[in-house]
Amino acid sequence: MADTALERLIAAVQAHYDAPNATPLLLSSFGQKNKPLLADLKVEFGSLMAAVRAAGEDNIRVVDATSGREAVAPASIATTLQQKIQTDTASQRRDANLFDCLPAAVKLAFCVRTEAGEQVAIDTVRPFRFTKVTTPELIRPTQRIIGDEYRRPGLTLRTASVTEREALWRNFISWAEATGIDPNTFQQGEATTALARLIAAQPADIIPRLIIPADIAQILLKHS
């Protein structure tokens, strides 16, 4: 039965990659479509990973040994797929790091929990505070709403994975593009617009109550 089970394993791996737009075949998800085969392999070899090794590198290979994300592929495409995974992983880490570099209030605004009827509005000028609002009248001229489709309410940033933080960065970029805001607006560093400098110069207790007419705010936003 060992040879038959291994042949079925090799065929199952190949079939996965024959499908259009196939993603790396994670060992953790192999049993979702191959439950009987997985059971046979575990009986014979003790684990799916042991079965993959028994099948031989001339047939199938492990292409990602990251704990929890072990993946397997046919030998014919293993090297190419492994390079792609490494490139994608590097890209994920880069985007996760970019999100990490955003001001703390901006990052939190994309994860804070809200109650029914609440929306998150964030200042587009320093110090980039966010507030929870229930009516449009509460949104200041310097604020923009972060739609629920861009947020991950309840996500704990301290323990968020690289994949989760990468997704938040992509959400941030999509939100900025949708609202017509330059993502560089939220860079750490010195205030870069007249409006930002005006607000930054105010006492901390005044900023939440500061009212700037929308037309004046737009003019100040355009001047560095």
Contacts in CASP RR format, 6 or more apart in sequence:
PFRMAT RR
TARGET T0000
AUTHOR 0000-0000-0000
METHOD contacts of the structure
MODEL  1
MADTALERLIAAVQAHYDAPNATPLLLSSFGQKNKPLLADLKVEFGSLMA
AVRAAGEDNIRVVDATSGREAVAPASIATTLQQKIQTDTASQRRDANLFD
CLPAAVKLAFCVRTEAGEQVAIDTVRPFRFTKVTTPELIRPTQRIIGDEY
RRPGLTLRTASVTEREALWRNFISWAEATGIDPNTFQQGEATTALARLIA
AQPADIIPRLIIPADIAQILLKHS
1 40 0 8 1.000
1 44 0 8 1.000
2 44 0 8 1.000
2 45 0 8 1.000
2 54 0 8 1.000
5 37 0 8 1.000
5 40 0 8 1.000
5 41 0 8 1.000
5 44 0 8 1.000
5 51 0 8 1.000
6 51 0 8 1.000
6 54 0 8 1.000
6 55 0 8 1.000
8 37 0 8 1.000
8 40 0 8 1.000
9 37 0 8 1.000
9 41 0 8 1.000
9 51 0 8 1.000
9 52 0 8 1.000
9 55 0 8 1.000
9 60 0 8 1.000
10 55 0 8 1.000
10 59 0 8 1.000
10 60 0 8 1.000
10 74 0 8 1.000
12 30 0 8 1.000
12 33 0 8 1.000
12 34 0 8 1.000
12 37 0 8 1.000
13 25 0 8 1.000
13 60 0 8 1.000
13 72 0 8 1.000
13 73 0 8 1.000
13 74 0 8 1.000
14 74 0 8 1.000
16 22 0 8 1.000
16 25 0 8 1.000
17 25 0 8 1.000
17 73 0 8 1.000
17 74 0 8 1.000
17 77 0 8 1.000
24 63 0 8 1.000
24 64 0 8 1.000
24 71 0 8 1.000
24 73 0 8 1.000
24 81 0 8 1.000
24 85 0 8 1.000
25 71 0 8 1.000
25 72 0 8 1.000
25 73 0 8 1.000
26 68 0 8 1.000
26 69 0 8 1.000
26 70 0 8 1.000
26 71 0 8 1.000
27 48 0 8 1.000
27 49 0 8 1.000
27 52 0 8 1.000
27 70 0 8 1.000
27 71 0 8 1.000
27 72 0 8 1.000
28 68 0 8 1.000
28 69 0 8 1.000
28 70 0 8 1.000
30 38 0 8 1.000
30 48 0 8 1.000
30 72 0 8 1.000
31 37 0 8 1.000
31 38 0 8 1.000
38 48 0 8 1.000
41 47 0 8 1.000
41 48 0 8 1.000
41 51 0 8 1.000
42 48 0 8 1.000
42 51 0 8 1.000
44 51 0 8 1.000
45 51 0 8 1.000
45 54 0 8 1.000
49 62 0 8 1.000
49 70 0 8 1.000
52 60 0 8 1.000
52 61 0 8 1.000
52 62 0 8 1.000
52 72 0 8 1.000
57 75 0 8 1.000
58 75 0 8 1.000
59 74 0 8 1.000
59 75 0 8 1.000
60 72 0 8 1.000
60 73 0 8 1.000
60 74 0 8 1.000
60 75 0 8 1.000
60 78 0 8 1.000
61 72 0 8 1.000
61 73 0 8 1.000
61 74 0 8 1.000
61 75 0 8 1.000
61 78 0 8 1.000
62 70 0 8 1.000
62 71 0 8 1.000
62 72 0 8 1.000
63 71 0 8 1.000
63 72 0 8 1.000
63 73 0 8 1.000
63 78 0 8 1.000
63 81 0 8 1.000
63 82 0 8 1.000
63 85 0 8 1.000
64 70 0 8 1.000
64 71 0 8 1.000
64 82 0 8 1.000
64 85 0 8 1.000
66 89 0 8 1.000
71 85 0 8 1.000
73 81 0 8 1.000
73 82 0 8 1.000
91 166 0 8 1.000
92 162 0 8 1.000
92 163 0 8 1.000
92 166 0 8 1.000
93 162 0 8 1.000
93 166 0 8 1.000
95 165 0 8 1.000
95 166 0 8 1.000
95 169 0 8 1.000
95 170 0 8 1.000
96 162 0 8 1.000
96 163 0 8 1.000
96 165 0 8 1.000
96 166 0 8 1.000
96 169 0 8 1.000
98 169 0 8 1.000
99 107 0 8 1.000
99 165 0 8 1.000
99 166 0 8 1.000
99 168 0 8 1.000
99 169 0 8 1.000
99 172 0 8 1.000
100 107 0 8 1.000
100 165 0 8 1.000
101 188 0 8 1.000
102 172 0 8 1.000
102 186 0 8 1.000
102 188 0 8 1.000
103 127 0 8 1.000
103 128 0 8 1.000
103 186 0 8 1.000
103 188 0 8 1.000
105 122 0 8 1.000
105 127 0 8 1.000
105 128 0 8 1.000
105 129 0 8 1.000
105 130 0 8 1.000
106 122 0 8 1.000
106 128 0 8 1.000
106 130 0 8 1.000
106 172 0 8 1.000
106 186 0 8 1.000
107 157 0 8 1.000
107 168 0 8 1.000
108 130 0 8 1.000
108 157 0 8 1.000
109 120 0 8 1.000
109 122 0 8 1.000
109 130 0 8 1.000
109 146 0 8 1.000
109 151 0 8 1.000
110 146 0 8 1.000
110 150 0 8 1.000
110 151 0 8 1.000
110 152 0 8 1.000
110 168 0 8 1.000
110 171 0 8 1.000
110 172 0 8 1.000
111 151 0 8 1.000
111 152 0 8 1.000
111 153 0 8 1.000
111 154 0 8 1.000
111 155 0 8 1.000
111 156 0 8 1.000
111 157 0 8 1.000
111 168 0 8 1.000
112 120 0 8 1.000
112 130 0 8 1.000
112 132 0 8 1.000
112 151 0 8 1.000
112 153 0 8 1.000
112 154 0 8 1.000
113 153 0 8 1.000
113 154 0 8 1.000
114 120 0 8 1.000
114 132 0 8 1.000
114 153 0 8 1.000
115 132 0 8 1.000
117 134 0 8 1.000
118 132 0 8 1.000
118 133 0 8 1.000
118 134 0 8 1.000
119 132 0 8 1.000
119 133 0 8 1.000
119 134 0 8 1.000
119 145 0 8 1.000
119 146 0 8 1.000
119 147 0 8 1.000
119 148 0 8 1.000
120 130 0 8 1.000
120 131 0 8 1.000
120 132 0 8 1.000
120 133 0 8 1.000
120 145 0 8 1.000
120 146 0 8 1.000
120 147 0 8 1.000
120 151 0 8 1.000
121 130 0 8 1.000
121 131 0 8 1.000
121 132 0 8 1.000
121 133 0 8 1.000
121 138 0 8 1.000
121 139 0 8 1.000
121 140 0 8 1.000
121 143 0 8 1.000
121 144 0 8 1.000
121 145 0 8 1.000
121 146 0 8 1.000
122 128 0 8 1.000
122 129 0 8 1.000
122 130 0 8 1.000
122 131 0 8 1.000
122 143 0 8 1.000
122 144 0 8 1.000
122 146 0 8 1.000
123 129 0 8 1.000
123 130 0 8 1.000
123 140 0 8 1.000
123 142 0 8 1.000
123 143 0 8 1.000
123 199 0 8 1.000
124 142 0 8 1.000
124 143 0 8 1.000
124 144 0 8 1.000
124 181 0 8 1.000
124 185 0 8 1.000
124 186 0 8 1.000
124 221 0 8 1.000
125 142 0 8 1.000
125 191 0 8 1.000
125 193 0 8 1.000
125 195 0 8 1.000
125 196 0 8 1.000
125 199 0 8 1.000
125 200 0 8 1.000
125 221 0 8 1.000
126 191 0 8 1.000
126 196 0 8 1.000
126 199 0 8 1.000
126 200 0 8 1.000
127 200 0 8 1.000
127 207 0 8 1.000
128 186 0 8 1.000
129 207 0 8 1.000
129 208 0 8 1.000
130 146 0 8 1.000
131 138 0 8 1.000
131 143 0 8 1.000
133 139 0 8 1.000
133 145 0 8 1.000
139 145 0 8 1.000
140 210 0 8 1.000
140 211 0 8 1.000
140 212 0 8 1.000
141 212 0 8 1.000
141 213 0 8 1.000
141 214 0 8 1.000
141 217 0 8 1.000
141 218 0 8 1.000
142 195 0 8 1.000
142 199 0 8 1.000
142 212 0 8 1.000
142 217 0 8 1.000
144 179 0 8 1.000
144 181 0 8 1.000
146 175 0 8 1.000
147 175 0 8 1.000
150 171 0 8 1.000
150 172 0 8 1.000
150 174 0 8 1.000
150 175 0 8 1.000
151 171 0 8 1.000
152 164 0 8 1.000
152 167 0 8 1.000
152 168 0 8 1.000
152 171 0 8 1.000
155 164 0 8 1.000
155 168 0 8 1.000
157 165 0 8 1.000
160 168 0 8 1.000
172 183 0 8 1.000
173 183 0 8 1.000
176 182 0 8 1.000
176 183 0 8 1.000
176 185 0 8 1.000
185 192 0 8 1.000
191 197 0 8 1.000
191 200 0 8 1.000
192 224 0 8 1.000
193 220 0 8 1.000
193 221 0 8 1.000
193 222 0 8 1.000
193 223 0 8 1.000
193 224 0 8 1.000
194 220 0 8 1.000
194 221 0 8 1.000
194 223 0 8 1.000
194 224 0 8 1.000
195 212 0 8 1.000
195 217 0 8 1.000
195 220 0 8 1.000
195 221 0 8 1.000
195 223 0 8 1.000
198 212 0 8 1.000
198 220 0 8 1.000
199 207 0 8 1.000
199 210 0 8 1.000
202 210 0 8 1.000
212 220 0 8 1.000
END
